[in-house]
């Protein structure tokens, strides 16, 4: 099954079990593509590799997914964004100190 056909098929589904397809990675890729188009599938409580359209999910599934996403954002912030921010600030500080060194050298 090609990616376009799979996209059209999954777009109409309510529940998707990746194990039902020979290429799970392709299914996950299409689900990601659909998410960008506003068709959101979230992990279902029914089991691993089973995704449900958010408009058919129960409150518990939505809350579990939202909490997992919040944990992911928090982890990404502390492990990636904060160190990157500190690195950029360090570079700015080094540039500023470099300019100060030139000024201090002139005063001698």
Backbone bond lengths (Angstrom), bond angles and torsions (degrees), N, CA, C in turn:
res aa  C-N    CA-C-N  psi(-1)  N-CA   C-N-CA  omega(-1)  CA-C   N-CA-C  phi
1 X - - - 1.457 - - 1.532 108.10 -
2 X 1.331 115.97 129.62 1.463 118.87 -179.48 1.529 110.11 -81.25
3 X 1.313 115.50 166.04 1.466 121.52 -173.38 1.535 112.70 -63.76
4 X 1.326 117.43 -36.51 1.472 120.97 -179.75 1.534 110.94 -67.01
5 X 1.330 116.30 -43.68 1.468 121.11 178.72 1.522 110.16 -63.67
6 X 1.342 115.71 -43.10 1.460 120.53 179.20 1.532 110.49 -64.02
7 X 1.319 116.74 -40.49 1.461 121.36 177.85 1.527 110.31 -58.73
8 X 1.321 116.60 -47.85 1.469 121.28 -179.55 1.523 111.32 -64.08
9 X 1.340 116.98 -38.20 1.470 121.16 -179.79 1.532 110.87 -68.48
10 X 1.342 116.99 -49.67 1.463 120.28 -176.39 1.525 111.98 -67.95
11 X 1.311 116.77 -29.77 1.463 121.65 178.69 1.534 111.01 -56.79
12 X 1.338 116.84 -30.25 1.464 122.03 -177.03 1.529 113.30 -92.61
13 X 1.324 116.67 -10.56 1.468 120.83 -176.19 1.530 111.60 -78.37
14 X 1.332 114.70 156.53 1.461 121.60 173.03 1.523 108.70 -102.71
15 X 1.325 115.71 -39.41 1.458 122.50 -178.77 1.522 108.39 -126.25
16 X 1.330 117.03 132.02 1.461 121.74 179.93 1.520 108.44 -124.65
17 X 1.335 115.74 124.73 1.458 121.59 174.48 1.525 106.85 -108.68
18 X 1.327 116.35 113.55 1.465 119.69 -175.99 1.524 112.06 -62.17
19 X 1.328 117.55 -24.69 1.468 121.07 179.77 1.529 111.88 -69.54
20 X 1.322 117.50 -15.90 1.465 121.33 178.81 1.527 112.33 -76.95
21 X 1.315 116.94 -6.38 1.463 121.52 -176.38 1.524 109.62 -119.95
22 X 1.337 117.12 144.06 1.463 119.64 -177.68 1.534 113.42 -66.73
23 X 1.321 117.67 -26.43 1.463 120.95 -178.37 1.528 110.10 -119.50
24 X 1.343 115.63 88.53 1.470 120.28 -177.73 1.524 111.67 -60.28
25 X 1.314 116.65 -37.61 1.467 120.40 -179.18 1.531 110.89 -61.47
26 X 1.321 116.30 -39.99 1.462 121.13 178.28 1.533 110.30 -64.37
27 X 1.322 116.51 -40.68 1.474 120.96 178.82 1.528 109.57 -62.36
28 X 1.324 117.01 -45.54 1.468 120.57 179.46 1.533 110.76 -62.63
29 X 1.316 115.99 -37.99 1.464 120.75 177.78 1.531 110.88 -63.19
30 X 1.320 116.45 -43.80 1.471 120.54 179.04 1.528 110.12 -66.22
31 X 1.332 117.78 -40.07 1.471 120.53 177.56 1.531 110.23 -61.02
32 X 1.318 116.40 -39.05 1.459 121.04 177.29 1.527 110.83 -65.12
33 X 1.317 115.86 -42.43 1.466 121.29 178.11 1.537 110.35 -62.56
34 X 1.322 116.28 -43.17 1.466 120.46 179.01 1.530 111.10 -63.67
35 X 1.332 116.22 -36.63 1.468 120.50 179.02 1.528 109.78 -58.81
36 X 1.328 116.34 -40.96 1.470 120.42 179.22 1.522 111.63 -65.29
37 X 1.333 116.01 -23.26 1.467 121.13 179.57 1.529 111.83 -93.41
38 X 1.339 116.80 1.81 1.455 120.48 177.37 1.517 115.12 96.06
39 X 1.339 117.44 2.92 1.468 121.53 177.08 1.527 106.06 -99.33
40 X 1.324 116.65 98.27 1.456 121.91 -170.50 1.524 112.21 -100.04
41 X 1.332 114.98 120.71 1.457 122.52 171.83 1.520 106.72 -107.42
42 X 1.338 116.37 138.10 1.462 120.90 177.81 1.523 108.40 -123.01
43 X 1.347 117.33 158.69 1.462 119.32 177.61 1.528 110.55 -58.79
44 X 1.322 115.34 137.12 1.460 121.20 -179.27 1.523 110.08 -96.02
45 X 1.319 115.54 155.90 1.467 120.84 175.34 1.526 111.09 -74.18
46 X 1.325 117.54 -7.23 1.463 121.70 -176.65 1.525 112.78 -71.67
47 X 1.333 117.62 -16.56 1.456 119.45 176.78 1.513 113.45 148.94
48 X 1.330 113.48 174.44 1.461 120.91 -178.59 1.528 110.68 -66.45
49 X 1.329 115.13 135.10 1.458 119.99 177.20 1.517 114.30 78.84
50 X 1.334 116.26 9.64 1.465 120.26 178.89 1.528 108.04 -109.97
51 X 1.321 114.92 125.79 1.460 121.88 -177.55 1.522 109.66 -120.60
52 X 1.336 115.12 143.94 1.456 121.14 -179.10 1.529 108.76 -125.59
53 X 1.332 115.42 144.30 1.474 118.60 175.84 1.514 108.12 -62.55
54 X 1.300 115.97 137.77 1.465 120.33 -175.17 1.526 112.15 -60.54
55 X 1.331 117.17 -30.29 1.470 118.98 -179.81 1.529 112.61 -76.62
56 X 1.333 117.39 -3.93 1.464 122.03 175.40 1.535 111.69 -116.88
57 X 1.328 116.88 -1.74 1.467 121.10 -178.65 1.524 110.08 -78.28
58 X 1.332 115.20 153.04 1.465 118.29 175.82 1.534 109.35 -84.64
59 X 1.297 115.69 167.35 1.469 121.64 -175.63 1.527 111.75 -57.82
60 X 1.310 117.16 -38.89 1.459 121.64 -179.08 1.531 111.34 -62.98
61 X 1.336 116.66 -43.17 1.468 120.79 179.21 1.528 110.79 -64.01
62 X 1.323 116.07 -41.17 1.467 120.55 -179.81 1.526 110.37 -66.29
63 X 1.331 117.21 -44.20 1.463 120.68 -179.83 1.524 111.41 -65.58
64 X 1.330 116.97 -40.97 1.464 120.85 178.09 1.523 110.27 -61.22
65 X 1.330 116.40 -44.20 1.463 121.10 179.63 1.531 110.55 -65.10
66 X 1.323 117.22 -43.96 1.468 121.25 -179.62 1.528 110.91 -62.31
67 X 1.338 117.18 -41.73 1.469 120.81 178.79 1.527 110.82 -65.10
68 X 1.329 116.94 -40.40 1.469 120.79 178.62 1.526 110.28 -63.43
69 X 1.324 116.87 -41.54 1.469 120.54 178.80 1.527 110.54 -65.53
70 X 1.329 117.02 -40.17 1.467 120.69 178.88 1.528 110.28 -63.24
71 X 1.347 117.34 -41.96 1.470 120.68 176.98 1.522 110.56 -62.01
72 X 1.340 116.15 -40.73 1.466 121.02 179.30 1.531 110.40 -61.91
73 X 1.335 116.97 -45.66 1.464 120.50 179.92 1.524 110.94 -62.85
74 X 1.333 116.27 -41.23 1.465 120.61 179.69 1.524 110.08 -63.21
75 X 1.327 116.85 -46.09 1.462 121.20 178.44 1.520 110.55 -60.81
76 X 1.321 116.74 -45.21 1.462 120.66 -179.51 1.530 110.63 -63.30
77 X 1.317 116.96 -38.65 1.459 119.96 179.19 1.527 110.41 -62.09
78 X 1.340 117.05 -51.12 1.460 119.83 -175.61 1.528 113.08 -73.74
79 X 1.328 117.71 -32.52 1.464 120.09 -177.25 1.520 114.12 -88.53
80 X 1.329 117.87 -22.72 1.463 120.22 -175.42 1.522 112.63 -124.95
81 X 1.307 117.05 -57.52 1.463 120.31 -172.42 1.537 112.66 -67.15
82 X 1.319 117.41 -45.59 1.461 119.99 -178.74 1.530 111.41 -63.80
83 X 1.354 119.39 -48.25 1.469 118.37 176.11 1.532 112.40 -60.21
84 X 1.331 117.20 -36.90 1.457 120.08 179.04 1.535 109.80 -65.25
85 X 1.319 116.78 -41.69 1.464 121.43 178.38 1.526 109.64 -61.19
86 X 1.332 116.50 -44.59 1.461 120.27 179.70 1.529 110.74 -64.55
87 X 1.332 117.27 -38.15 1.462 121.77 178.39 1.525 110.16 -62.84
88 X 1.322 116.83 -45.77 1.470 121.11 179.75 1.526 109.98 -63.87
89 X 1.320 116.93 -41.66 1.467 119.99 178.42 1.519 110.73 -64.38
90 X 1.343 117.24 -38.30 1.464 121.14 177.13 1.525 110.53 -62.49
91 X 1.338 116.96 -41.84 1.466 120.29 178.49 1.525 110.78 -63.05
92 X 1.330 116.35 -42.73 1.472 120.12 178.19 1.527 110.08 -61.89
93 X 1.328 116.24 -42.25 1.459 120.91 179.92 1.527 110.18 -63.23
94 X 1.328 117.07 -43.68 1.466 120.29 178.85 1.525 111.11 -61.83
95 X 1.329 117.22 -42.00 1.468 120.22 178.08 1.525 110.60 -63.09
96 X 1.319 115.45 -42.25 1.457 119.62 -179.18 1.530 110.09 -65.68
97 X 1.329 117.03 -42.80 1.463 120.58 178.58 1.522 110.50 -64.47
98 X 1.326 116.31 -36.83 1.465 119.99 177.62 1.517 110.70 -60.47
99 X 1.309 117.25 -41.23 1.467 121.08 177.78 1.527 110.52 -67.38
100 X 1.327 116.04 -37.63 1.466 119.35 178.86 1.519 110.83 -65.76
101 X 1.336 116.89 -37.99 1.462 119.99 179.47 1.519 110.03 -59.13
102 X 1.321 116.52 -42.12 1.466 119.89 178.33 1.519 111.42 -61.78
103 X 1.305 116.84 -40.24 1.466 121.59 179.69 1.519 109.89 -68.37
104 X 1.334 116.28 -43.99 1.462 120.21 -179.43 1.519 111.05 -65.40
105 X 1.340 117.61 -37.13 1.464 121.21 178.89 1.521 110.52 -63.84
106 X 1.325 118.00 -37.19 1.462 122.31 -179.40 1.522 111.53 -67.49
107 X 1.336 117.09 -30.27 1.464 120.66 -177.80 1.518 112.09 -74.43
108 X 1.319 118.30 -20.13 1.471 121.01 -176.24 1.488 112.96 -71.53
